[in-house]
Amino acid sequence: MSAELLLLSKNIKVLFYIILFIADLFLWFIIWRELKERDRILRASVLVLKTAVTALFLFLLLRIVLYKGEFADPANAFRQIQMGTMAVLLVSSSTACLTANLLKWMISLLRGRKAGNSGIANTLIFILLTLLVADGYFRQRLDIRTVRQTVTVTGLDPALDGMKIALIADLHISSWHDSYDRLDRAMQSVDDEDPDLILNTGDFITFGWQEFGRSDTILRKAKALAGAFAVEGNHDDGTYYPGFDDSYGAECRMMVEQYIESSGYTLLRDSAAVINFRGKNIAIAGVATHGHRLDMTYGNFEKVLSPLPDSLFTILLIHDPAGWLISSIAGRLPDLTVAGHTHGFQAGLPGRGWSPSALIHEQWRGLYEFCGSHLFVSTGLGTMGMAARFFMPPEIVILTITTD
């Protein structure tokens, strides 16, 4: 990363913290003004809550700003997404309060009346959003679900009927820094399923290879009869590391490969493995994903898929589901493609409902089909950006392949 880009990144981070500080001050102003003539017990209770939020914000800010060690150390990497959670709370609360007050002012203006007392609307907004964010951090992001899906493949060899695949996506290993025991239980639950295959669609890390720590000892507790296979996601090449350069990129790719393989996986870097399962050959192919946000690039689909016979049942691992249909450049689509990447935005409507992820990704969760080819997209296991999930629980996916 050039000195100019590094300076820009630092300036953006400073601006981010300034915005959060302003949001916190605004909340203090609006809540104090609303409660100054209210019942003393109510006022004291809310102000204690607000003081706790501010204290947590300042404590986290100081820990991040004063930290001088390795940026990708698991504890520091986790603090980055803890701050993301705090940002969600401060920005959403202040924005909601500001919007409510503007609406009240506009309505009073249209009616030709002076705006009256808002009661404790702003206070209620702050309390409700604080409770929601706390639930997303302490409970929902750790509430791992097992999603089961049957995939019916036309023309599947009867010998492969009933194949069970465990799909893991978006571990973002440092997001488990305070909860390695939960990750351990998740891997044990995968092992208890006795899957035939374990497939991992990447984003083992968020910033740098150092996030792994000793987590490979946890990940390899999940085993499969016919093996475990993985591809790299767009975070796994280290390009999100502050101060990234070619030297760190080469180091990160080497270390990530070592950690993935010591976690029990065969890493597929634009390659395919043909394995024998129940006396039949099947192909497990993997194509890497690179890039940032909406600017994604992929490895060589043609190199990986073209040599594979059309008659061979083929599973493709790719991190970003947008690469599914692009893979047709090889002349055919795989029988089954598995992906992650979207996280389901880590937020959605209750009851597996709509998510803002649908505005960004054409395929963002669940099973899709096109011309006999199937895609399954997992909303992932870990978190990034914010250490929270809202009605978008972390998941382990169990796919059962059947014949029609």
Contacts in CASP RR format, 6 or more apart in sequence:
PFRMAT RR
TARGET T0000
AUTHOR 0000-0000-0000
METHOD contacts of the structure
MODEL  1
MSAELLLLSKNIKVLFYIILFIADLFLWFIIWRELKERDRILRASVLVLK
TAVTALFLFLLLRIVLYKGEFADPANAFRQIQMGTMAVLLVSSSTACLTA
NLLKWMISLLRGRKAGNSGIANTLIFILLTLLVADGYFRQRLDIRTVRQT
VTVTGLDPALDGMKIALIADLHISSWHDSYDRLDRAMQSVDDEDPDLILN
TGDFITFGWQEFGRSDTILRKAKALAGAFAVEGNHDDGTYYPGFDDSYGA
ECRMMVEQYIESSGYTLLRDSAAVINFRGKNIAIAGVATHGHRLDMTYGN
FEKVLSPLPDSLFTILLIHDPAGWLISSIAGRLPDLTVAGHTHGFQAGLP
GRGWSPSALIHEQWRGLYEFCGSHLFVSTGLGTMGMAARFFMPPEIVILT
ITTD
1 9 0 8 1.000
1 242 0 8 1.000
1 243 0 8 1.000
1 244 0 8 1.000
1 245 0 8 1.000
6 242 0 8 1.000
6 243 0 8 1.000
9 242 0 8 1.000
9 243 0 8 1.000
16 87 0 8 1.000
17 61 0 8 1.000
17 65 0 8 1.000
19 91 0 8 1.000
20 57 0 8 1.000
20 61 0 8 1.000
20 86 0 8 1.000
20 87 0 8 1.000
20 90 0 8 1.000
20 91 0 8 1.000
23 90 0 8 1.000
23 91 0 8 1.000
23 93 0 8 1.000
23 94 0 8 1.000
24 53 0 8 1.000
24 54 0 8 1.000
24 57 0 8 1.000
24 90 0 8 1.000
24 94 0 8 1.000
26 94 0 8 1.000
26 97 0 8 1.000
26 98 0 8 1.000
27 50 0 8 1.000
27 90 0 8 1.000
27 93 0 8 1.000
27 94 0 8 1.000
27 97 0 8 1.000
27 126 0 8 1.000
28 50 0 8 1.000
28 54 0 8 1.000
30 97 0 8 1.000
30 101 0 8 1.000
30 122 0 8 1.000
31 46 0 8 1.000
31 47 0 8 1.000
31 50 0 8 1.000
31 122 0 8 1.000
31 123 0 8 1.000
31 126 0 8 1.000
32 47 0 8 1.000
34 118 0 8 1.000
34 119 0 8 1.000
34 120 0 8 1.000
34 121 0 8 1.000
34 122 0 8 1.000
34 123 0 8 1.000
35 42 0 8 1.000
35 43 0 8 1.000
35 46 0 8 1.000
35 47 0 8 1.000
35 120 0 8 1.000
35 123 0 8 1.000
36 43 0 8 1.000
38 120 0 8 1.000
42 120 0 8 1.000
46 123 0 8 1.000
46 126 0 8 1.000
46 127 0 8 1.000
49 127 0 8 1.000
49 130 0 8 1.000
50 126 0 8 1.000
53 89 0 8 1.000
53 90 0 8 1.000
53 130 0 8 1.000
56 86 0 8 1.000
57 86 0 8 1.000
57 90 0 8 1.000
60 79 0 8 1.000
60 82 0 8 1.000
60 83 0 8 1.000
60 86 0 8 1.000
61 83 0 8 1.000
63 79 0 8 1.000
64 76 0 8 1.000
64 79 0 8 1.000
64 80 0 8 1.000
64 83 0 8 1.000
67 76 0 8 1.000
67 79 0 8 1.000
69 76 0 8 1.000
70 76 0 8 1.000
70 210 0 8 1.000
71 77 0 8 1.000
71 207 0 8 1.000
71 208 0 8 1.000
71 241 0 8 1.000
71 242 0 8 1.000
72 174 0 8 1.000
72 205 0 8 1.000
72 207 0 8 1.000
72 208 0 8 1.000
72 209 0 8 1.000
72 210 0 8 1.000
72 211 0 8 1.000
72 241 0 8 1.000
73 210 0 8 1.000
73 211 0 8 1.000
74 173 0 8 1.000
74 174 0 8 1.000
74 177 0 8 1.000
74 210 0 8 1.000
74 211 0 8 1.000
74 213 0 8 1.000
75 177 0 8 1.000
77 174 0 8 1.000
77 177 0 8 1.000
77 206 0 8 1.000
77 207 0 8 1.000
77 208 0 8 1.000
77 211 0 8 1.000
78 174 0 8 1.000
78 175 0 8 1.000
78 177 0 8 1.000
78 178 0 8 1.000
78 387 0 8 1.000
80 206 0 8 1.000
80 207 0 8 1.000
80 385 0 8 1.000
81 174 0 8 1.000
81 175 0 8 1.000
81 206 0 8 1.000
81 383 0 8 1.000
81 384 0 8 1.000
81 385 0 8 1.000
81 386 0 8 1.000
81 387 0 8 1.000
82 387 0 8 1.000
84 385 0 8 1.000
84 386 0 8 1.000
84 387 0 8 1.000
85 133 0 8 1.000
85 137 0 8 1.000
85 386 0 8 1.000
85 387 0 8 1.000
85 388 0 8 1.000
87 386 0 8 1.000
88 133 0 8 1.000
88 386 0 8 1.000
88 388 0 8 1.000
89 129 0 8 1.000
89 130 0 8 1.000
89 133 0 8 1.000
92 129 0 8 1.000
92 133 0 8 1.000
93 125 0 8 1.000
93 126 0 8 1.000
93 129 0 8 1.000
93 130 0 8 1.000
96 125 0 8 1.000
96 129 0 8 1.000
97 122 0 8 1.000
97 125 0 8 1.000
97 126 0 8 1.000
100 118 0 8 1.000
100 121 0 8 1.000
100 122 0 8 1.000
100 125 0 8 1.000
101 118 0 8 1.000
101 122 0 8 1.000
104 115 0 8 1.000
104 116 0 8 1.000
104 118 0 8 1.000
105 115 0 8 1.000
108 114 0 8 1.000
108 115 0 8 1.000
108 116 0 8 1.000
132 390 0 8 1.000
133 388 0 8 1.000
136 388 0 8 1.000
136 389 0 8 1.000
136 390 0 8 1.000
137 387 0 8 1.000
137 388 0 8 1.000
140 388 0 8 1.000
140 389 0 8 1.000
140 390 0 8 1.000
140 391 0 8 1.000
140 392 0 8 1.000
140 393 0 8 1.000
141 175 0 8 1.000
141 346 0 8 1.000
141 382 0 8 1.000
141 383 0 8 1.000
141 387 0 8 1.000
141 388 0 8 1.000
141 389 0 8 1.000
141 394 0 8 1.000
142 179 0 8 1.000
142 182 0 8 1.000
142 394 0 8 1.000
143 389 0 8 1.000
143 393 0 8 1.000
143 394 0 8 1.000
144 182 0 8 1.000
144 185 0 8 1.000
144 186 0 8 1.000
144 189 0 8 1.000
144 381 0 8 1.000
144 393 0 8 1.000
144 394 0 8 1.000
144 395 0 8 1.000
144 396 0 8 1.000
145 393 0 8 1.000
145 394 0 8 1.000
145 395 0 8 1.000
145 396 0 8 1.000
146 189 0 8 1.000
146 193 0 8 1.000
146 395 0 8 1.000
146 396 0 8 1.000
146 397 0 8 1.000
146 398 0 8 1.000
147 378 0 8 1.000
147 395 0 8 1.000
147 396 0 8 1.000
147 397 0 8 1.000
147 398 0 8 1.000
148 397 0 8 1.000
148 398 0 8 1.000
148 400 0 8 1.000
149 366 0 8 1.000
149 367 0 8 1.000
149 376 0 8 1.000
149 397 0 8 1.000
149 398 0 8 1.000
149 399 0 8 1.000
149 400 0 8 1.000
150 399 0 8 1.000
150 400 0 8 1.000
150 402 0 8 1.000
151 336 0 8 1.000
151 367 0 8 1.000
151 374 0 8 1.000
151 376 0 8 1.000
151 399 0 8 1.000
151 400 0 8 1.000
151 401 0 8 1.000
151 402 0 8 1.000
152 402 0 8 1.000
152 403 0 8 1.000
152 404 0 8 1.000
153 313 0 8 1.000
153 335 0 8 1.000
153 336 0 8 1.000
153 372 0 8 1.000
153 374 0 8 1.000
153 401 0 8 1.000
153 402 0 8 1.000
153 403 0 8 1.000
153 404 0 8 1.000
154 372 0 8 1.000
154 404 0 8 1.000
155 403 0 8 1.000
155 404 0 8 1.000
156 313 0 8 1.000
156 335 0 8 1.000
156 401 0 8 1.000
156 402 0 8 1.000
156 403 0 8 1.000
156 404 0 8 1.000
157 280 0 8 1.000
157 313 0 8 1.000
157 403 0 8 1.000
158 403 0 8 1.000
159 278 0 8 1.000
159 279 0 8 1.000
159 280 0 8 1.000
160 277 0 8 1.000
160 278 0 8 1.000
160 280 0 8 1.000
160 282 0 8 1.000
160 313 0 8 1.000
160 401 0 8 1.000
160 403 0 8 1.000
161 401 0 8 1.000
161 402 0 8 1.000
161 403 0 8 1.000
162 400 0 8 1.000
162 401 0 8 1.000
162 402 0 8 1.000
163 196 0 8 1.000
163 197 0 8 1.000
163 277 0 8 1.000
163 400 0 8 1.000
163 401 0 8 1.000
164 193 0 8 1.000
164 194 0 8 1.000
164 195 0 8 1.000
164 196 0 8 1.000
164 197 0 8 1.000
164 398 0 8 1.000
164 399 0 8 1.000
164 400 0 8 1.000
164 401 0 8 1.000
165 195 0 8 1.000
165 196 0 8 1.000
165 197 0 8 1.000
165 198 0 8 1.000
165 199 0 8 1.000
165 315 0 8 1.000
165 338 0 8 1.000
165 398 0 8 1.000
165 399 0 8 1.000
165 400 0 8 1.000
165 401 0 8 1.000
166 190 0 8 1.000
166 193 0 8 1.000
166 195 0 8 1.000
166 197 0 8 1.000
166 198 0 8 1.000
166 199 0 8 1.000
166 222 0 8 1.000
166 224 0 8 1.000
166 396 0 8 1.000
166 397 0 8 1.000
166 398 0 8 1.000
166 399 0 8 1.000
167 199 0 8 1.000
167 200 0 8 1.000
167 201 0 8 1.000
167 338 0 8 1.000
167 376 0 8 1.000
167 378 0 8 1.000
167 396 0 8 1.000
167 397 0 8 1.000
167 398 0 8 1.000
167 399 0 8 1.000
168 190 0 8 1.000
168 198 0 8 1.000
168 199 0 8 1.000
168 200 0 8 1.000
168 201 0 8 1.000
168 222 0 8 1.000
168 378 0 8 1.000
168 380 0 8 1.000
168 381 0 8 1.000
168 396 0 8 1.000
168 397 0 8 1.000
169 200 0 8 1.000
169 201 0 8 1.000
169 202 0 8 1.000
169 203 0 8 1.000
169 319 0 8 1.000
169 338 0 8 1.000
169 339 0 8 1.000
169 340 0 8 1.000
169 341 0 8 1.000
169 378 0 8 1.000
169 379 0 8 1.000
169 380 0 8 1.000
169 381 0 8 1.000
169 397 0 8 1.000
170 201 0 8 1.000
170 202 0 8 1.000
170 203 0 8 1.000
170 340 0 8 1.000
170 341 0 8 1.000
170 343 0 8 1.000
170 378 0 8 1.000
170 380 0 8 1.000
170 381 0 8 1.000
170 382 0 8 1.000
170 384 0 8 1.000
171 183 0 8 1.000
171 200 0 8 1.000
171 202 0 8 1.000
171 203 0 8 1.000
171 204 0 8 1.000
171 219 0 8 1.000
171 381 0 8 1.000
171 382 0 8 1.000
172 203 0 8 1.000
172 204 0 8 1.000
172 205 0 8 1.000
172 206 0 8 1.000
172 235 0 8 1.000
172 382 0 8 1.000
172 383 0 8 1.000
172 384 0 8 1.000
173 204 0 8 1.000
173 205 0 8 1.000
173 211 0 8 1.000
173 212 0 8 1.000
173 213 0 8 1.000
173 215 0 8 1.000
174 205 0 8 1.000
174 206 0 8 1.000
174 207 0 8 1.000
174 211 0 8 1.000
175 206 0 8 1.000
175 382 0 8 1.000
175 383 0 8 1.000
175 384 0 8 1.000
175 387 0 8 1.000
176 182 0 8 1.000
176 183 0 8 1.000
176 215 0 8 1.000
176 382 0 8 1.000
180 215 0 8 1.000
180 218 0 8 1.000
183 215 0 8 1.000
183 218 0 8 1.000
184 218 0 8 1.000
184 221 0 8 1.000
186 381 0 8 1.000
186 396 0 8 1.000
187 218 0 8 1.000
187 219 0 8 1.000
187 221 0 8 1.000
187 222 0 8 1.000
188 221 0 8 1.000
188 222 0 8 1.000
189 396 0 8 1.000
190 198 0 8 1.000
190 222 0 8 1.000
190 396 0 8 1.000
191 221 0 8 1.000
191 222 0 8 1.000
191 223 0 8 1.000
193 398 0 8 1.000
194 225 0 8 1.000
195 224 0 8 1.000
195 225 0 8 1.000
195 398 0 8 1.000
196 224 0 8 1.000
196 225 0 8 1.000
196 226 0 8 1.000
196 277 0 8 1.000
197 224 0 8 1.000
197 225 0 8 1.000
197 226 0 8 1.000
197 227 0 8 1.000
197 228 0 8 1.000
197 229 0 8 1.000
197 284 0 8 1.000
197 315 0 8 1.000
198 222 0 8 1.000
198 223 0 8 1.000
198 224 0 8 1.000
198 227 0 8 1.000
198 228 0 8 1.000
198 229 0 8 1.000
198 265 0 8 1.000
199 228 0 8 1.000
199 229 0 8 1.000
199 230 0 8 1.000
199 284 0 8 1.000
199 315 0 8 1.000
199 317 0 8 1.000
199 338 0 8 1.000
200 228 0 8 1.000
200 229 0 8 1.000
200 230 0 8 1.000
200 231 0 8 1.000
200 265 0 8 1.000
200 317 0 8 1.000
201 230 0 8 1.000
201 231 0 8 1.000
201 233 0 8 1.000
201 317 0 8 1.000
201 318 0 8 1.000
201 319 0 8 1.000
201 338 0 8 1.000
201 339 0 8 1.000
201 340 0 8 1.000
201 341 0 8 1.000
201 378 0 8 1.000
202 230 0 8 1.000
202 231 0 8 1.000
202 232 0 8 1.000
202 233 0 8 1.000
202 236 0 8 1.000
202 319 0 8 1.000
202 340 0 8 1.000
203 233 0 8 1.000
203 234 0 8 1.000
203 235 0 8 1.000
203 236 0 8 1.000
203 319 0 8 1.000
203 340 0 8 1.000
203 341 0 8 1.000
203 384 0 8 1.000
204 212 0 8 1.000
204 230 0 8 1.000
204 232 0 8 1.000
204 233 0 8 1.000
204 235 0 8 1.000
204 236 0 8 1.000
204 256 0 8 1.000
204 259 0 8 1.000
204 260 0 8 1.000
204 263 0 8 1.000
205 211 0 8 1.000
205 212 0 8 1.000
205 235 0 8 1.000
205 236 0 8 1.000
205 238 0 8 1.000
205 256 0 8 1.000
206 235 0 8 1.000
206 240 0 8 1.000
206 384 0 8 1.000
207 235 0 8 1.000
207 238 0 8 1.000
207 240 0 8 1.000
207 241 0 8 1.000
207 242 0 8 1.000
208 238 0 8 1.000
208 240 0 8 1.000
208 241 0 8 1.000
208 252 0 8 1.000
208 256 0 8 1.000
209 238 0 8 1.000
209 251 0 8 1.000
209 252 0 8 1.000
209 255 0 8 1.000
209 256 0 8 1.000
209 259 0 8 1.000
212 255 0 8 1.000
212 256 0 8 1.000
212 259 0 8 1.000
215 259 0 8 1.000
215 263 0 8 1.000
216 259 0 8 1.000
216 262 0 8 1.000
216 263 0 8 1.000
216 264 0 8 1.000
219 263 0 8 1.000
219 264 0 8 1.000
219 265 0 8 1.000
220 262 0 8 1.000
220 263 0 8 1.000
220 264 0 8 1.000
222 228 0 8 1.000
226 275 0 8 1.000
226 277 0 8 1.000
227 266 0 8 1.000
227 275 0 8 1.000
228 264 0 8 1.000
228 265 0 8 1.000
228 266 0 8 1.000
229 265 0 8 1.000
229 266 0 8 1.000
229 267 0 8 1.000
229 268 0 8 1.000
229 273 0 8 1.000
229 284 0 8 1.000
229 286 0 8 1.000
229 317 0 8 1.000
230 260 0 8 1.000
230 265 0 8 1.000
230 266 0 8 1.000
230 267 0 8 1.000
230 268 0 8 1.000
230 317 0 8 1.000
231 267 0 8 1.000
231 268 0 8 1.000
231 269 0 8 1.000
231 286 0 8 1.000
231 287 0 8 1.000
231 288 0 8 1.000
231 289 0 8 1.000
231 317 0 8 1.000
231 318 0 8 1.000
231 319 0 8 1.000
232 256 0 8 1.000
232 260 0 8 1.000
232 267 0 8 1.000
232 269 0 8 1.000
232 288 0 8 1.000
232 289 0 8 1.000
232 319 0 8 1.000
233 288 0 8 1.000
233 289 0 8 1.000
233 290 0 8 1.000
233 319 0 8 1.000
233 320 0 8 1.000
233 341 0 8 1.000
234 289 0 8 1.000
234 290 0 8 1.000
234 291 0 8 1.000
234 292 0 8 1.000
234 296 0 8 1.000
234 319 0 8 1.000
234 320 0 8 1.000
234 341 0 8 1.000
235 384 0 8 1.000
236 252 0 8 1.000
236 253 0 8 1.000
236 256 0 8 1.000
237 249 0 8 1.000
237 252 0 8 1.000
237 253 0 8 1.000
237 256 0 8 1.000
237 290 0 8 1.000
238 244 0 8 1.000
238 248 0 8 1.000
238 249 0 8 1.000
238 252 0 8 1.000
238 253 0 8 1.000
238 256 0 8 1.000
239 249 0 8 1.000
239 290 0 8 1.000
239 291 0 8 1.000
239 292 0 8 1.000
240 292 0 8 1.000
241 248 0 8 1.000
241 249 0 8 1.000
241 252 0 8 1.000
257 267 0 8 1.000
257 269 0 8 1.000
260 267 0 8 1.000
261 267 0 8 1.000
266 273 0 8 1.000
268 284 0 8 1.000
268 285 0 8 1.000
268 286 0 8 1.000
268 287 0 8 1.000
268 317 0 8 1.000
269 286 0 8 1.000
269 288 0 8 1.000
270 286 0 8 1.000
270 287 0 8 1.000
270 288 0 8 1.000
270 299 0 8 1.000
270 300 0 8 1.000
270 303 0 8 1.000
270 304 0 8 1.000
271 285 0 8 1.000
271 286 0 8 1.000
271 304 0 8 1.000
272 283 0 8 1.000
272 284 0 8 1.000
272 285 0 8 1.000
272 286 0 8 1.000
272 304 0 8 1.000
272 305 0 8 1.000
272 307 0 8 1.000
272 308 0 8 1.000
272 314 0 8 1.000
273 283 0 8 1.000
273 284 0 8 1.000
273 285 0 8 1.000
274 281 0 8 1.000
274 282 0 8 1.000
274 283 0 8 1.000
274 284 0 8 1.000
274 308 0 8 1.000
274 312 0 8 1.000
275 281 0 8 1.000
275 282 0 8 1.000
275 283 0 8 1.000
275 284 0 8 1.000
280 313 0 8 1.000
281 312 0 8 1.000
282 312 0 8 1.000
282 313 0 8 1.000
282 314 0 8 1.000
282 315 0 8 1.000
283 308 0 8 1.000
283 312 0 8 1.000
283 313 0 8 1.000
283 314 0 8 1.000
283 315 0 8 1.000
284 315 0 8 1.000
284 317 0 8 1.000
285 304 0 8 1.000
285 305 0 8 1.000
285 308 0 8 1.000
285 314 0 8 1.000
285 315 0 8 1.000
285 316 0 8 1.000
285 317 0 8 1.000
285 334 0 8 1.000
286 304 0 8 1.000
286 316 0 8 1.000
286 317 0 8 1.000
286 318 0 8 1.000
287 298 0 8 1.000
287 299 0 8 1.000
287 300 0 8 1.000
287 301 0 8 1.000
287 304 0 8 1.000
287 316 0 8 1.000
287 317 0 8 1.000
287 318 0 8 1.000
287 323 0 8 1.000
287 327 0 8 1.000
288 298 0 8 1.000
288 299 0 8 1.000
288 319 0 8 1.000
289 296 0 8 1.000
289 297 0 8 1.000
289 298 0 8 1.000
289 299 0 8 1.000
289 318 0 8 1.000
289 319 0 8 1.000
289 320 0 8 1.000
289 323 0 8 1.000
289 341 0 8 1.000
290 296 0 8 1.000
290 297 0 8 1.000
290 298 0 8 1.000
290 299 0 8 1.000
291 297 0 8 1.000
294 360 0 8 1.000
296 320 0 8 1.000
296 322 0 8 1.000
296 323 0 8 1.000
298 318 0 8 1.000
298 320 0 8 1.000
298 323 0 8 1.000
298 326 0 8 1.000
301 326 0 8 1.000
301 327 0 8 1.000
301 329 0 8 1.000
301 330 0 8 1.000
302 329 0 8 1.000
302 330 0 8 1.000
304 330 0 8 1.000
305 314 0 8 1.000
305 316 0 8 1.000
305 327 0 8 1.000
305 330 0 8 1.000
305 331 0 8 1.000
305 332 0 8 1.000
305 334 0 8 1.000
306 330 0 8 1.000
306 331 0 8 1.000
308 314 0 8 1.000
310 332 0 8 1.000
313 335 0 8 1.000
314 334 0 8 1.000
314 335 0 8 1.000
314 336 0 8 1.000
315 334 0 8 1.000
315 335 0 8 1.000
315 336 0 8 1.000
315 337 0 8 1.000
315 338 0 8 1.000
316 324 0 8 1.000
316 327 0 8 1.000
316 334 0 8 1.000
316 336 0 8 1.000
316 337 0 8 1.000
316 338 0 8 1.000
317 337 0 8 1.000
317 338 0 8 1.000
317 339 0 8 1.000
318 324 0 8 1.000
318 327 0 8 1.000
318 337 0 8 1.000
318 338 0 8 1.000
318 339 0 8 1.000
319 339 0 8 1.000
319 340 0 8 1.000
319 341 0 8 1.000
320 339 0 8 1.000
320 340 0 8 1.000
320 341 0 8 1.000
321 337 0 8 1.000
321 339 0 8 1.000
321 340 0 8 1.000
321 341 0 8 1.000
321 342 0 8 1.000
321 361 0 8 1.000
321 362 0 8 1.000
321 363 0 8 1.000
321 364 0 8 1.000
321 375 0 8 1.000
321 377 0 8 1.000
322 361 0 8 1.000
322 362 0 8 1.000
322 363 0 8 1.000
323 339 0 8 1.000
324 333 0 8 1.000
324 337 0 8 1.000
324 339 0 8 1.000
324 363 0 8 1.000
324 368 0 8 1.000
324 370 0 8 1.000
324 373 0 8 1.000
324 375 0 8 1.000
325 333 0 8 1.000
325 370 0 8 1.000
327 333 0 8 1.000
327 334 0 8 1.000
327 337 0 8 1.000
333 370 0 8 1.000
333 371 0 8 1.000
333 372 0 8 1.000
333 373 0 8 1.000
334 373 0 8 1.000
335 372 0 8 1.000
335 373 0 8 1.000
335 374 0 8 1.000
336 373 0 8 1.000
336 374 0 8 1.000
336 375 0 8 1.000
336 376 0 8 1.000
336 399 0 8 1.000
336 401 0 8 1.000
337 373 0 8 1.000
337 374 0 8 1.000
337 375 0 8 1.000
337 376 0 8 1.000
338 375 0 8 1.000
338 376 0 8 1.000
338 377 0 8 1.000
338 378 0 8 1.000
338 399 0 8 1.000
339 363 0 8 1.000
339 375 0 8 1.000
339 376 0 8 1.000
339 377 0 8 1.000
339 378 0 8 1.000
340 377 0 8 1.000
340 378 0 8 1.000
340 379 0 8 1.000
340 380 0 8 1.000
341 361 0 8 1.000
341 377 0 8 1.000
342 357 0 8 1.000
342 360 0 8 1.000
342 361 0 8 1.000
342 364 0 8 1.000
342 365 0 8 1.000
342 377 0 8 1.000
342 379 0 8 1.000
343 357 0 8 1.000
343 379 0 8 1.000
343 380 0 8 1.000
343 382 0 8 1.000
343 383 0 8 1.000
343 384 0 8 1.000
343 392 0 8 1.000
344 355 0 8 1.000
344 357 0 8 1.000
344 364 0 8 1.000
344 365 0 8 1.000
344 379 0 8 1.000
344 380 0 8 1.000
344 392 0 8 1.000
345 355 0 8 1.000
345 356 0 8 1.000
345 357 0 8 1.000
345 360 0 8 1.000
345 364 0 8 1.000
345 392 0 8 1.000
346 383 0 8 1.000
346 386 0 8 1.000
346 388 0 8 1.000
346 389 0 8 1.000
346 390 0 8 1.000
346 392 0 8 1.000
347 355 0 8 1.000
347 356 0 8 1.000
347 389 0 8 1.000
347 390 0 8 1.000
347 391 0 8 1.000
347 392 0 8 1.000
348 354 0 8 1.000
348 355 0 8 1.000
348 356 0 8 1.000
348 390 0 8 1.000
348 391 0 8 1.000
348 392 0 8 1.000
349 355 0 8 1.000
349 391 0 8 1.000
350 391 0 8 1.000
351 391 0 8 1.000
353 391 0 8 1.000
355 364 0 8 1.000
355 365 0 8 1.000
355 392 0 8 1.000
357 364 0 8 1.000
357 365 0 8 1.000
357 379 0 8 1.000
358 364 0 8 1.000
361 377 0 8 1.000
363 375 0 8 1.000
363 377 0 8 1.000
364 377 0 8 1.000
364 379 0 8 1.000
365 377 0 8 1.000
365 378 0 8 1.000
365 379 0 8 1.000
366 376 0 8 1.000
366 377 0 8 1.000
366 378 0 8 1.000
367 374 0 8 1.000
367 375 0 8 1.000
367 376 0 8 1.000
368 374 0 8 1.000
368 375 0 8 1.000
368 376 0 8 1.000
368 377 0 8 1.000
369 375 0 8 1.000
376 397 0 8 1.000
376 399 0 8 1.000
378 395 0 8 1.000
378 397 0 8 1.000
379 392 0 8 1.000
379 394 0 8 1.000
379 395 0 8 1.000
380 394 0 8 1.000
380 395 0 8 1.000
381 394 0 8 1.000
381 395 0 8 1.000
381 396 0 8 1.000
382 394 0 8 1.000
383 389 0 8 1.000
383 394 0 8 1.000
END
